[in-house]
């Protein structure tokens, strides 16, 4: 339980602003959002259990990897997996099977 609380605290002051058909999205601290270009995304890793339908998973972690090898990590605490998948539908998705999707 303590570990889950620490995961929540990691994302407590974070925000993502995302539009499905836009080529950009914003992510970062609530008072300092950075803009990112979806065209610069190399691939997206999703850490979630594979034994369930991916769109119904309640908790998953996302790692957005850019072409310059920088990364953004976020979770379903910030955005539901269905919305995330719909928004990044044009990027390569790598599903990483894990029973406990904690980074």
N, CA and C atoms as a LAMMPS dump frame, in Angstrom:
ITEM: TIMESTEP
0
ITEM: NUMBER OF ATOMS
309
ITEM: BOX BOUNDS ff ff ff
-5.0000000000000000e+02 5.0000000000000000e+02
-5.0000000000000000e+02 5.0000000000000000e+02
-5.0000000000000000e+02 5.0000000000000000e+02
ITEM: ATOMS id mol type element x y z
1 1 1 N 0.816 -1.189 0
2 1 2 C 0 0 0
3 1 3 C 0.871 1.269 0
4 2 1 N 1.957 1.223 0.731
5 2 2 C 2.867 2.36 0.775
6 2 3 C 3.444 2.637 -0.612
7 3 1 N 3.742 1.568 -1.35
8 3 2 C 4.285 1.735 -2.699
9 3 3 C 3.262 2.41 -3.617
10 4 1 N 2.008 1.99 -3.52
11 4 2 C 0.961 2.61 -4.342
12 4 3 C 0.81 4.092 -4.006
13 5 1 N 0.91 4.424 -2.728
14 5 2 C 0.826 5.818 -2.318
15 5 3 C 1.979 6.627 -2.912
16 6 1 N 3.168 6.048 -2.93
17 6 2 C 4.317 6.754 -3.511
18 6 3 C 4.131 6.948 -5.015
19 7 1 N 3.513 5.994 -5.697
20 7 2 C 3.228 6.136 -7.133
21 7 3 C 2.235 7.28 -7.351
22 8 1 N 1.222 7.348 -6.488
23 8 2 C 0.252 8.436 -6.59
24 8 3 C 0.948 9.788 -6.41
25 9 1 N 1.815 9.875 -5.415
26 9 2 C 2.516 11.132 -5.148
27 9 3 C 3.384 11.571 -6.325
28 10 1 N 3.936 10.613 -7.06
29 10 2 C 4.773 10.952 -8.216
30 10 3 C 3.978 11.746 -9.253
31 11 1 N 2.706 11.426 -9.404
32 11 2 C 1.87 12.053 -10.429
33 11 3 C 0.912 13.102 -9.868
34 12 1 N 0.997 13.376 -8.592
35 12 2 C 0.031 14.249 -7.924
36 12 3 C -0.029 15.649 -8.538
37 13 1 N 1.084 16.222 -8.873
38 13 2 C 1.109 17.582 -9.429
39 13 3 C 1.314 17.603 -10.941
40 14 1 N 1.117 16.47 -11.583
41 14 2 C 1.294 16.373 -13.035
42 14 3 C -0.047 16.505 -13.748
43 15 1 N 0.047 16.868 -15.016
44 15 2 C -1.145 16.991 -15.833
45 15 3 C -0.779 16.673 -17.281
46 16 1 N -1.73 16.091 -17.993
47 16 2 C -1.558 15.888 -19.429
48 16 3 C -2.757 16.513 -20.129
49 17 1 N -2.467 17.271 -21.175
50 17 2 C -3.504 17.86 -22.014
51 17 3 C -3.316 17.27 -23.402
52 18 1 N -4.332 16.585 -23.86
53 18 2 C -4.186 15.779 -25.058
54 18 3 C -5.442 15.898 -25.914
55 19 1 N -5.272 15.97 -27.216
56 19 2 C -6.386 16.008 -28.162
57 19 3 C -6.12 14.933 -29.203
58 20 1 N -7.101 14.107 -29.446
59 20 2 C -6.945 12.944 -30.325
60 20 3 C -6.366 13.297 -31.695
61 21 1 N -6.918 14.274 -32.365
62 21 2 C -6.508 14.583 -33.743
63 21 3 C -5.437 15.663 -33.853
64 22 1 N -4.87 16.058 -32.728
65 22 2 C -3.817 17.073 -32.744
66 22 3 C -2.449 16.401 -32.838
67 23 1 N -1.488 17.095 -33.45
68 23 2 C -0.125 16.556 -33.547
69 23 3 C 0.721 16.883 -32.327
70 24 1 N 0.152 17.608 -31.372
71 24 2 C 0.903 17.974 -30.171
72 24 3 C 0.115 17.588 -28.918
73 25 1 N 0.828 17.503 -27.81
74 25 2 C 0.203 17.342 -26.506
75 25 3 C 1.075 18.055 -25.487
76 26 1 N 0.494 18.323 -24.33
77 26 2 C 1.223 19.015 -23.267
78 26 3 C 1.253 18.129 -22.033
79 27 1 N 2.41 18.133 -21.358
80 27 2 C 2.588 17.311 -20.16
81 27 3 C 3.58 17.99 -19.238
82 28 1 N 3.376 17.808 -17.953
83 28 2 C 4.325 18.319 -16.978
84 28 3 C 3.656 18.702 -15.686
85 29 1 N 4.359 19.504 -14.894
86 29 2 C 3.774 20.012 -13.664
87 29 3 C 2.605 20.92 -14.022
88 30 1 N 1.62 20.956 -13.173
89 30 2 C 0.405 21.714 -13.445
90 30 3 C 0.708 23.162 -13.827
91 31 1 N 1.688 23.771 -13.178
92 31 2 C 2 25.175 -13.442
93 31 3 C 3.105 25.37 -14.476
94 32 1 N 3.596 24.286 -15.081
95 32 2 C 4.681 24.393 -16.067
96 32 3 C 4.577 23.269 -17.102
97 33 1 N 3.543 23.323 -17.938
98 33 2 C 3.336 22.291 -18.958
99 33 3 C 4.267 22.523 -20.141
100 34 1 N 4.855 21.433 -20.629
101 34 2 C 5.718 21.479 -21.809
102 34 3 C 4.941 20.919 -22.999
103 35 1 N 5.153 21.473 -24.15
104 35 2 C 4.488 20.979 -25.356
105 35 3 C 5.392 19.977 -26.066
106 36 1 N 4.792 18.875 -26.525
107 36 2 C 5.513 17.816 -27.233
108 36 3 C 4.82 17.538 -28.556
109 37 1 N 5.589 17.104 -29.524
110 37 2 C 5.078 16.792 -30.857
111 37 3 C 4.94 15.273 -30.983
112 38 1 N 3.742 14.812 -31.309
113 38 2 C 3.516 13.366 -31.47
114 38 3 C 4.358 12.791 -32.61
115 39 1 N 4.712 13.624 -33.588
116 39 2 C 5.534 13.149 -34.7
117 39 3 C 6.948 12.798 -34.251
118 40 1 N 7.364 13.287 -33.101
119 40 2 C 8.688 12.971 -32.552
120 40 3 C 8.684 11.739 -31.665
121 41 1 N 7.531 11.09 -31.52
122 41 2 C 7.433 9.887 -30.699
123 41 3 C 7.937 8.69 -31.501
124 42 1 N 8.94 8.005 -30.973
125 42 2 C 9.475 6.796 -31.618
126 42 3 C 8.524 5.62 -31.387
127 43 1 N 8.13 5.417 -30.122
128 43 2 C 7.18 4.365 -29.759
129 43 3 C 6.661 4.627 -28.36
130 44 1 N 5.637 3.862 -27.983
131 44 2 C 5.049 3.956 -26.652
132 44 3 C 5.06 2.563 -26.042
133 45 1 N 5.549 2.465 -24.806
134 45 2 C 5.477 1.205 -24.061
135 45 3 C 4.322 1.306 -23.077
136 46 1 N 3.54 0.239 -22.999
137 46 2 C 2.471 0.158 -22.014
138 46 3 C 2.739 -1.058 -21.14
139 47 1 N 2.896 -0.821 -19.861
140 47 2 C 3.115 -1.888 -18.892
141 47 3 C 1.768 -2.239 -18.274
142 48 1 N 1.259 -3.431 -18.605
143 48 2 C -0.054 -3.862 -18.128
144 48 3 C -0.15 -5.381 -18.248
145 49 1 N -1.07 -5.992 -17.51
146 49 2 C -1.259 -7.441 -17.662
147 49 3 C -1.906 -7.763 -19.012
148 50 1 N -1.356 -8.753 -19.727
149 50 2 C -1.893 -9.122 -21.041
150 50 3 C -3.105 -10.041 -20.945
151 51 1 N -3.361 -10.583 -19.769
152 51 2 C -4.458 -11.543 -19.659
153 51 3 C -5.83 -10.873 -19.707
154 52 1 N -5.851 -9.562 -19.748
155 52 2 C -7.109 -8.825 -19.85
156 52 3 C -7.127 -8.06 -21.171
157 53 1 N -8.298 -7.654 -21.59
158 53 2 C -8.38 -6.793 -22.764
159 53 3 C -7.735 -5.464 -22.405
160 54 1 N -6.835 -5.008 -23.228
161 54 2 C -6.028 -3.836 -22.904
162 54 3 C -6.889 -2.602 -22.632
163 55 1 N -7.986 -2.436 -23.328
164 55 2 C -8.819 -1.248 -23.137
165 55 3 C -9.618 -1.272 -21.831
166 56 1 N -9.638 -2.402 -21.127
167 56 2 C -10.381 -2.49 -19.867
168 56 3 C -9.462 -2.537 -18.644
169 57 1 N -8.173 -2.459 -18.852
170 57 2 C -7.227 -2.486 -17.736
171 57 3 C -7.44 -1.238 -16.878
172 58 1 N -7.492 -1.434 -15.57
173 58 2 C -7.729 -0.314 -14.656
174 58 3 C -6.463 0.458 -14.335
175 59 1 N -5.31 -0.23 -14.273
176 59 2 C -4.067 0.461 -13.942
177 59 3 C -2.972 0.006 -14.887
178 60 1 N -2.316 0.956 -15.508
179 60 2 C -1.202 0.679 -16.41
180 60 3 C -0.245 1.856 -16.36
181 61 1 N 0.963 1.593 -16.757
182 61 2 C 1.969 2.648 -16.867
183 61 3 C 2.32 2.836 -18.331
184 62 1 N 2.55 4.083 -18.715
185 62 2 C 2.906 4.428 -20.079
186 62 3 C 4.288 5.052 -20.082
187 63 1 N 5.067 4.677 -21.076
188 63 2 C 6.374 5.286 -21.287
189 63 3 C 6.412 5.76 -22.736
190 64 1 N 6.405 7.056 -22.921
191 64 2 C 6.475 7.641 -24.258
192 64 3 C 7.946 7.896 -24.554
193 65 1 N 8.471 7.233 -25.584
194 65 2 C 9.885 7.356 -25.944
195 65 3 C 9.987 8.156 -27.237
196 66 1 N 10.77 9.219 -27.176
197 66 2 C 10.931 10.105 -28.322
198 66 3 C 12.134 9.694 -29.168
199 67 1 N 12.21 10.215 -30.364
200 67 2 C 13.299 9.883 -31.292
201 67 3 C 14.666 10.282 -30.761
202 68 1 N 14.719 11.297 -29.901
203 68 2 C 15.996 11.693 -29.296
204 68 3 C 16.32 10.872 -28.037
205 69 1 N 15.536 9.816 -27.783
206 69 2 C 15.678 8.87 -26.67
207 69 3 C 15.244 9.423 -25.319
208 70 1 N 14.693 10.631 -25.277
209 70 2 C 14.123 11.127 -24.023
210 70 3 C 12.792 10.401 -23.793
211 71 1 N 12.323 10.42 -22.546
212 71 2 C 11.125 9.665 -22.181
213 71 3 C 10.222 10.495 -21.286
214 72 1 N 8.947 10.152 -21.342
215 72 2 C 7.951 10.656 -20.409
216 72 3 C 7.27 9.426 -19.815
217 73 1 N 7.116 9.412 -18.507
218 73 2 C 6.405 8.328 -17.839
219 73 3 C 5.143 8.879 -17.207
220 74 1 N 4.038 8.187 -17.418
221 74 2 C 2.783 8.547 -16.781
222 74 3 C 1.936 7.303 -16.606
223 75 1 N 0.808 7.441 -15.961
224 75 2 C -0.011 6.265 -15.693
225 75 3 C -1.488 6.573 -15.859
226 76 1 N -2.284 5.546 -15.639
227 76 2 C -3.733 5.704 -15.717
228 76 3 C -4.265 6.546 -14.56
229 77 1 N -3.416 6.952 -13.646
230 77 2 C -3.821 7.928 -12.634
231 77 3 C -4.145 9.249 -13.334
232 78 1 N -3.419 9.552 -14.42
233 78 2 C -3.608 10.812 -15.147
234 78 3 C -4.561 10.706 -16.335
235 79 1 N -4.599 9.561 -16.978
236 79 2 C -5.402 9.424 -18.201
237 79 3 C -5.861 7.974 -18.341
238 80 1 N -7.138 7.753 -18.604
239 80 2 C -7.621 6.385 -18.812
240 80 3 C -6.958 5.746 -20.036
241 81 1 N -6.746 4.455 -19.968
242 81 2 C -6.014 3.754 -21.027
243 81 3 C -6.722 3.859 -22.38
244 82 1 N -8.04 3.836 -22.39
245 82 2 C -8.767 3.922 -23.667
246 82 3 C -8.487 5.257 -24.359
247 83 1 N -8.515 6.345 -23.624
248 83 2 C -8.237 7.666 -24.196
249 83 3 C -6.786 7.752 -24.662
250 84 1 N -5.876 7.197 -23.867
251 84 2 C -4.464 7.194 -24.236
252 84 3 C -4.254 6.446 -25.555
253 85 1 N -4.842 5.255 -25.666
254 85 2 C -4.696 4.454 -26.891
255 85 3 C -5.308 5.161 -28.101
256 86 1 N -6.459 5.773 -27.919
257 86 2 C -7.097 6.496 -29.03
258 86 3 C -6.237 7.675 -29.485
259 87 1 N -5.594 8.333 -28.536
260 87 2 C -4.79 9.517 -28.844
261 87 3 C -3.483 9.159 -29.53
262 88 1 N -2.881 8.052 -29.142
263 88 2 C -1.604 7.628 -29.721
264 88 3 C -1.79 6.456 -30.687
265 89 1 N -2.883 6.443 -31.4
266 89 2 C -3.199 5.334 -32.305
267 89 3 C -2.252 5.249 -33.506
268 90 1 N -1.581 6.346 -33.855
269 90 2 C -0.679 6.338 -35.015
270 90 3 C 0.754 5.963 -34.641
271 91 1 N 1.048 5.893 -33.336
272 91 2 C 2.39 5.553 -32.89
273 91 3 C 2.486 4.048 -32.63
274 92 1 N 3.706 3.533 -32.737
275 92 2 C 3.941 2.12 -32.433
276 92 3 C 3.724 1.901 -30.938
277 93 1 N 2.928 0.88 -30.605
278 93 2 C 2.647 0.536 -29.209
279 93 3 C 3.316 -0.793 -28.898
280 94 1 N 4.104 -0.811 -27.82
281 94 2 C 4.728 -2.047 -27.346
282 94 3 C 4.098 -2.389 -26.009
283 95 1 N 3.382 -3.506 -25.972
284 95 2 C 2.731 -3.935 -24.738
285 95 3 C 3.683 -4.826 -23.948
286 96 1 N 3.998 -4.42 -22.742
287 96 2 C 4.885 -5.181 -21.863
288 96 3 C 4.023 -5.877 -20.831
289 97 1 N 4.008 -7.202 -20.872
290 97 2 C 3.189 -7.995 -19.962
291 97 3 C 3.791 -7.985 -18.563
292 98 1 N 3.025 -7.509 -17.604
293 98 2 C 3.457 -7.531 -16.228
294 98 3 C 2.236 -7.618 -15.319
295 99 1 N 2.299 -8.476 -14.334
296 99 2 C 1.181 -8.636 -13.405
297 99 3 C 1.011 -7.408 -12.539
298 100 1 N 2.129 -6.757 -12.197
299 100 2 C 2.113 -5.561 -11.364
300 100 3 C 2.792 -4.433 -12.129
301 101 1 N 2.025 -3.592 -12.8
302 101 2 C 2.612 -2.542 -13.649
303 101 3 C 3.147 -1.356 -12.85
304 102 1 N 4.238 -1.598 -12.133
305 102 2 C 4.861 -0.538 -11.353
306 102 3 C 6.273 -0.337 -11.837
307 103 1 N 6.664 0.935 -12.016
308 103 2 C 8.022 1.236 -12.462
309 103 3 C 8.805 1.785 -11.291
